[in-house]
Amino acid sequence: METVTLSPKFQIVIPKAIREQLALRPSQKFSVVRDGSRIQLVPLEPARKLKGFLQGIDTTVAREADRL
């Protein structure tokens, strides 16, 4: 586990090992999600990069009779 410090300007530095593992880039945008007392940074991906990520997913879903 890595430890970081919040600067007086409320900034943190993501440790190099984690940046490399996740292939983070300078100026990359993140969603900030509060989860109780935790903060999660979720990298935003361009919609173009998501193309085809559901390829091969099973689309047969049991549905109730009153649903289309």
N, C-alpha and C positions, 0 to 999 in steps of 0.2 A: 504494500500500500504506500502510495506517495503522499506527502504532506505539502500543502501550499499555504502561503500567507496572503491575506487580503491587504492590499496597499492602502495608504491614506486616500487614494483616489478610487477606492473600491474596485481595484483590478487584481486579477490573479494571473499567474503564468502556468499554462498546462505543461507538465514535465515533458521533456524531449522524448523519452521512451514511449509515452502515451501518444504524443503527437505523431510519432513515426508509425506506431502500431495501427493507428486509426487513419493514417494518411491525411491528416489535417493540413489545411493550406492557410497562408496568411489572408486576412480579410474574409475568411469563410464565415457565414452567418449561422447562428444557432437559435433554437427555441429554448427559452429558459422555463423550466417546469418546476413548480414547488410541489414536493411530495412529503407532506408532514413537515418534519424539521430538516429535510434534505433538499438540495437543489440539484436538478439534472439538466445538463446541457445536451440538447439533441441537435446534431448537425442537420441543417436544411439542405436538401438535395434538389437540384433543378428537376422539373417534371420530366424533361427529356431523358434524364438518367434512369427514371423509373420504368421506361418503356420495356414491356416484356417481362417484368419481374413476377407476374402471375402466370406466366406460360406453363402449361401442364397441370394447373390446379384443377382438382375435381370439382366440377360445377353442379353435380347432381346433389340436390339438397331436398330432403324430405320436407314438404310444405303442408300446412293445414289446408283443408279443402276450401276454405273461404278466402284463401290468398291466391293471388295470381302468380 
